[in-house]
Amino acid sequence: MADGHSSNTRPAMGNLIDERRLERITKGFANAQRIRILQLIENDPELSLGDICDRLEIELTNGYEHIRKLTIAGLLVKRRQKHFVHHRITRRGEHALMYLRSIR
């Protein structure tokens, strides 16, 4: 190019986006069922897996897998209490829902 920069140059190190991290986050909410789970927990925090599956009428194995992906993405956190695990939306999860609402 005329200015000596190639069109394939990468941004300066301070401006780099961690593409893998963003991919993991967006995949976390790139599913209608996971969006429903986020909204449910946003409105009713501290639900257990069984509660979530009952309310959304989904199988436990399916619900478990969705919650696992939401947790890996940092959109939900788990809190163990004796034999139960309760789920709560994270700040990142709240931001994901705000983003989704802004583009609908």
N, CA and C of each residue as an Amber inpcrd file, in Angstrom:
protein
   312
   0.8310000  -1.1710000   0.0000000   0.0000000   0.0000000   0.0000000
   0.8780000   1.2380000   0.0000000   0.3240000   2.3660000  -0.3440000
   1.0760000   3.6030000  -0.4780000   1.6740000   4.0620000   0.8440000
   1.0230000   3.7860000   1.9730000   1.5440000   4.2710000   3.2430000
   2.5300000   3.2990000   3.8810000   2.8550000   2.2270000   3.1800000
   3.8220000   1.2610000   3.6740000   3.2290000   0.1910000   4.5610000
   1.9440000   0.1920000   4.7690000   1.2910000  -0.8180000   5.5900000
   0.5230000  -1.7790000   4.7080000   0.6280000  -3.0210000   4.9970000
  -0.1200000  -4.0460000   4.2700000  -1.5610000  -4.0510000   4.7670000
  -2.4720000  -4.4500000   3.9160000  -3.8790000  -4.5410000   4.3400000
  -4.0850000  -5.6980000   5.3060000  -3.0670000  -6.5550000   5.4590000
  -3.1730000  -7.7000000   6.3610000  -2.5310000  -7.4410000   7.7190000
  -2.0890000  -6.2230000   7.9850000  -1.4620000  -5.9610000   9.2690000
  -2.4660000  -6.1110000  10.3960000  -1.9650000  -6.6380000  11.4860000
  -2.7930000  -6.8110000  12.6750000  -2.7710000  -5.5430000  13.4880000
  -3.7750000  -5.3100000  14.2970000  -3.7860000  -4.1230000  15.1380000
  -2.6260000  -4.1610000  16.1330000  -2.2840000  -3.0140000  16.6800000
  -1.2450000  -2.9410000  17.6990000  -1.6260000  -3.8480000  18.8620000
  -0.6400000  -4.3740000  19.5670000  -0.8760000  -5.3520000  20.6350000
  -1.9010000  -4.8720000  21.6580000  -1.9090000  -3.5880000  22.0040000
  -2.8640000  -3.0850000  22.9840000  -4.3010000  -3.1110000  22.4870000
  -4.4970000  -3.2070000  21.1720000  -5.8410000  -3.1780000  20.5950000
  -6.3570000  -4.5570000  20.2160000  -5.5620000  -5.5880000  20.4440000
  -5.9770000  -6.9330000  20.0590000  -7.1780000  -7.3970000  20.8800000
  -8.0680000  -8.0610000  20.2170000  -9.2160000  -8.6880000  20.8670000
  -8.8690000 -10.1620000  21.0050000  -9.1350000 -10.7120000  22.1460000
  -8.9150000 -12.1370000  22.3570000 -10.0620000 -12.8800000  21.6690000
  -9.8330000 -13.2410000  20.4130000 -10.9030000 -13.8310000  19.5930000
 -11.4520000 -15.1150000  20.1870000 -10.5880000 -15.9540000  20.7290000
 -11.0460000 -17.2330000  21.3110000 -11.9560000 -16.9930000  22.5120000
 -11.5750000 -16.0320000  23.3490000 -12.3880000 -15.7220000  24.5340000
 -13.7470000 -15.1910000  24.1000000 -13.7750000 -14.2860000  23.1370000
 -15.0480000 -13.7520000  22.6540000 -15.8920000 -14.8280000  21.9880000
 -15.2430000 -15.7360000  21.2830000 -15.9760000 -16.8410000  20.6620000
 -16.6480000 -17.6920000  21.7330000 -15.9130000 -17.9970000  22.8030000
 -16.4670000 -18.8120000  23.8920000 -17.6630000 -18.1050000  24.5390000
 -17.5400000 -16.7890000  24.7430000 -18.6320000 -16.0290000  25.3590000
 -19.8540000 -16.0040000  24.4500000 -19.6540000 -15.6680000  23.1720000
 -20.8100000 -15.5660000  22.2750000 -21.4540000 -16.9220000  22.0240000
 -20.6560000 -17.9750000  21.9720000 -21.2470000 -19.3080000  21.8370000
 -22.0860000 -19.6510000  23.0660000 -21.7140000 -19.0800000  24.1990000
 -22.4630000 -19.3250000  25.4250000 -23.9020000 -18.8750000  25.3330000
 -24.1630000 -17.7970000  24.5970000 -25.5530000 -17.3270000  24.4910000
 -26.0860000 -17.4270000  23.0740000 -25.4330000 -18.1840000  22.2220000
 -25.8720000 -18.3300000  20.8290000 -26.8220000 -19.5160000  20.6770000
 -27.8060000 -19.5830000  21.5490000 -28.7580000 -20.6800000  21.5260000
 -30.0320000 -20.2030000  22.2160000 -31.1580000 -20.4360000  21.6180000
 -32.4320000 -19.9510000  22.1620000 -32.7000000 -20.4910000  23.5660000
 -32.3860000 -21.7490000  23.8000000 -32.6350000 -22.3430000  25.1180000
 -31.7400000 -21.6960000  26.1810000 -30.4820000 -21.4150000  25.8200000
 -29.5790000 -20.7820000  26.7770000 -30.0060000 -19.3420000  27.0710000
 -30.5480000 -18.6640000  26.0820000 -31.0790000 -17.3160000  26.3090000
 -32.2590000 -17.3900000  27.2740000 -33.1120000 -18.3850000  27.0810000
 -34.2520000 -18.5690000  28.0000000 -33.7680000 -18.8390000  29.4260000
 -32.7150000 -19.6480000  29.5560000 -32.1630000 -19.9480000  30.8810000
 -31.6140000 -18.6730000  31.5250000 -30.8770000 -17.8840000  30.7630000
 -30.3450000 -16.6250000  31.2910000 -31.4650000 -15.7160000  31.7820000
 -32.5060000 -15.5880000  30.9740000 -33.6280000 -14.7220000  31.3560000
 -34.3370000 -15.2530000  32.6020000 -34.5050000 -16.5560000  32.6730000
 -35.1590000 -17.1730000  33.8300000 -34.3680000 -16.8880000  35.1060000
 -33.0560000 -17.1020000  35.0480000 -32.2210000 -16.9080000  36.2360000
 -32.0730000 -15.4210000  36.5670000 -32.1110000 -14.5820000  35.5480000
 -32.0770000 -13.1420000  35.8100000 -33.2800000 -12.7390000  36.6560000
 -34.4340000 -13.2960000  36.3470000 -35.6770000 -12.9530000  37.0450000
 -35.8780000 -13.7400000  38.3380000 -35.2300000 -14.8790000  38.4540000
 -35.3990000 -15.7290000  39.6280000 -34.0620000 -16.3890000  39.9630000
 -33.1570000 -15.6320000  40.5950000 -31.8210000 -16.1670000  40.8670000
 -31.8410000 -17.3280000  41.8540000 -30.7320000 -18.0520000  41.8510000
 -30.5020000 -19.1540000  42.7900000 -31.3240000 -20.4000000  42.4790000
 -31.7170000 -20.5760000  41.2400000 -32.4560000 -21.7910000  40.8670000
 -31.5090000 -22.9740000  40.7370000 -32.0230000 -24.1430000  41.0260000
 -31.2560000 -25.3740000  40.8250000 -31.4960000 -25.8770000  39.4070000
 -30.6970000 -26.8420000  38.9970000 -30.8640000 -27.4430000  37.6800000
 -32.2680000 -28.0080000  37.5160000 -32.7530000 -28.7090000  38.5290000
 -34.0940000 -29.2770000  38.4700000 -35.1680000 -28.2250000  38.3080000
 -35.0260000 -27.1180000  39.0480000 -35.9860000 -26.0160000  38.9390000
 -35.9970000 -25.4440000  37.5240000 -34.8080000 -25.2250000  36.9940000
 -34.6740000 -24.6520000  35.6440000 -35.3270000 -25.5730000  34.6150000
 -35.0090000 -26.8570000  34.6990000 -35.5520000 -27.8150000  33.7330000
 -37.0620000 -27.9500000  33.8570000 -37.5660000 -27.9480000  35.0790000
 -39.0170000 -28.0200000  35.2840000 -39.7170000 -26.8130000  34.6630000
 -39.1930000 -25.6380000  34.9260000 -39.8450000 -24.4160000  34.4380000
 -39.7770000 -24.2810000  32.9210000 -38.6760000 -24.7520000  32.3350000
 -38.5360000 -24.6390000  30.8750000 -38.9860000 -25.9050000  30.1440000
 -39.3930000 -26.9100000  30.9320000 -39.8650000 -28.1810000  30.3780000
 -38.8380000 -28.8060000  29.4400000 -37.6180000 -28.9490000  29.9620000
 -36.5450000 -29.6020000  29.2140000 -35.9770000 -30.7440000  30.0480000
 -35.3400000 -31.6850000  29.3890000 -34.7340000 -32.8300000  30.0630000
 -33.5320000 -32.3710000  30.8980000 -33.2650000 -33.0810000  31.9940000
 -32.1400000 -32.7470000  32.8580000 -30.8070000 -32.7650000  32.1100000
 -30.6030000 -33.7760000  31.2790000 -29.3250000 -33.8650000  30.5570000
 -29.1460000 -32.6780000  29.6140000 -30.2230000 -32.2750000  28.9740000
 -30.1940000 -31.1280000  28.0800000 -29.9240000 -29.8480000  28.8750000
 -30.6380000 -29.6710000  29.9730000 -30.4520000 -28.5040000  30.8260000
 -29.0410000 -28.4360000  31.3860000 -28.5250000 -29.5820000  31.8120000
 -27.1640000 -29.6400000  32.3470000 -26.1560000 -29.1510000  31.3120000
 -26.2960000 -29.6100000  30.0870000 -25.3600000 -29.2270000  29.0280000
 -25.4360000 -27.7310000  28.7280000 -26.6310000 -27.1800000  28.6960000
 -26.7870000 -25.7470000  28.4580000 -26.1610000 -24.9340000  29.5940000
 -26.4080000 -25.3460000  30.8250000 -25.8530000 -24.6380000  31.9760000
 -24.3320000 -24.7600000  31.9960000 -23.8170000 -25.9150000  31.6010000
 -22.3690000 -26.1020000  31.5260000 -21.7530000 -25.0870000  30.5590000
 -22.3690000 -24.9190000  29.3890000 -21.8470000 -23.9750000  28.3940000
 -21.9770000 -22.5330000  28.8700000 -23.0650000 -22.2150000  29.5470000
 -23.2450000 -20.8640000  30.0960000 -22.1940000 -20.5730000  31.1730000
 -21.8670000 -21.5800000  31.9580000 -20.8720000 -21.4200000  33.0110000
 -19.4720000 -21.2650000  32.4200000 -19.1350000 -22.0880000  31.4290000
 -17.8340000 -21.9810000  30.7590000 -17.6610000 -20.5940000  30.1510000
 -18.7420000 -20.0390000  29.6090000 -18.7000000 -18.7170000  28.9840000
 -18.6500000 -17.5970000  30.0250000 -18.8080000 -17.9370000  31.2980000
 -18.7880000 -16.9270000  32.3440000 -20.0850000 -16.1580000  32.4710000
 -21.1720000 -16.7380000  31.9570000 -22.4700000 -16.0680000  31.9930000
 -23.2840000 -16.4600000  33.2210000 -22.9450000 -17.5920000  33.8150000
 -23.5720000 -18.0750000  35.0510000 -22.4840000 -18.5070000  36.0160000
 -22.7980000 -18.4430000  37.3010000 -21.9360000 -19.0370000  38.3250000
 -22.7750000 -20.0120000  39.1380000 -22.0790000 -20.9900000  39.7040000
 -22.7380000 -22.0050000  40.5260000 -22.3560000 -21.7960000  41.9830000
 -23.3130000 -22.0340000  42.8450000 -23.0740000 -21.9930000  44.2850000
 -23.5850000 -23.2980000  44.8750000 -22.6700000 -24.0320000  45.4720000
 -23.0400000 -25.3130000  46.0550000 -23.5180000 -25.1160000  47.4940000
 -24.6140000 -25.7990000  47.8080000 -25.1630000 -25.7670000  49.1530000
 -25.6120000 -27.1740000  49.4930000 -24.8040000 -27.8590000  50.2790000
 -25.0230000 -29.2650000  50.6220000 -25.1700000 -30.0930000  49.3460000
 -26.3670000 -30.6230000  49.0860000 -26.5760000 -31.4870000  47.9160000
 -27.1170000 -30.7430000  46.7080000 -27.2570000 -29.4420000  46.8170000
 -27.8420000 -28.6540000  45.7360000 -26.8250000 -27.6940000  45.1420000
 -27.0270000 -27.3850000  43.8720000 -26.2230000 -26.3700000  43.1910000
 -27.1990000 -25.3070000  42.7080000 -26.9550000 -24.0880000  43.1240000
 -27.7950000 -22.9660000  42.7260000 -27.0540000 -22.1410000  41.6830000
 -27.7920000 -21.5530000  40.7730000 -27.1950000 -20.8050000  39.6650000
 -27.5930000 -19.3410000  39.7310000 -26.6180000 -18.4930000  39.3940000
 -26.8480000 -17.0560000  39.4070000 -26.2050000 -16.4630000  38.1570000
 -26.8470000 -15.4630000  37.6070000 -26.3220000 -14.7970000  36.4160000
 -25.1610000 -13.8890000  36.8390000 -24.1420000 -13.8100000  36.0110000
 -22.9950000 -12.9530000  36.2880000 -23.1940000 -11.5840000  35.6400000
 -22.2900000 -10.7040000  35.9270000 -22.3210000  -9.3800000  35.2870000
 -22.2130000  -9.5460000  33.7700000 -21.3490000 -10.4660000  33.3390000
 -21.2090000 -10.7380000  31.9030000 -22.5210000 -11.2500000  31.3280000
 -23.2190000 -12.1060000  32.0730000 -24.5170000 -12.6000000  31.6250000
 -25.5340000 -11.4870000  31.5050000 -25.5210000 -10.5670000  32.4580000
 -26.4220000  -9.4100000  32.3890000 -26.1100000  -8.5690000  31.1560000
 -24.8210000  -8.3810000  30.8840000 -24.4260000  -7.6020000  29.7070000
 -24.8340000  -8.3100000  28.4190000 -24.7200000  -9.6340000  28.4030000
 -25.1300000 -10.3990000  27.2150000 -26.6180000 -10.1970000  26.9500000
 -27.4350000 -10.2460000  28.0020000 -28.8740000 -10.0320000  27.8260000
 -29.1730000  -8.6080000  27.3770000 -28.4530000  -7.6260000  27.9300000
 -28.6520000  -6.2370000  27.4910000 -28.3120000  -6.1060000  26.0090000
 -27.2210000  -6.7490000  25.6050000 -26.8170000  -6.7140000  24.1930000
 -27.9040000  -7.3460000  23.3200000 -28.3880000  -8.5060000  23.7070000
 -29.4180000  -9.1980000  22.9140000 -30.6870000  -8.3690000  22.8190000
 -31.0590000  -7.7230000  23.9100000 -32.2550000  -6.8760000  23.8890000
 -32.0570000  -5.6600000  22.9940000 -30.8330000  -5.1870000  22.8920000
 -30.5720000  -3.9940000  22.0800000 -30.6160000  -4.2770000  20.5860000
 -30.4450000  -5.5300000  20.1920000 -30.4080000  -5.8590000  18.7570000
 -31.6750000  -6.5390000  18.2590000 -32.6520000  -6.7450000  19.1120000
 -33.8520000  -7.4680000  18.6570000 -34.6910000  -6.7000000  17.7060000
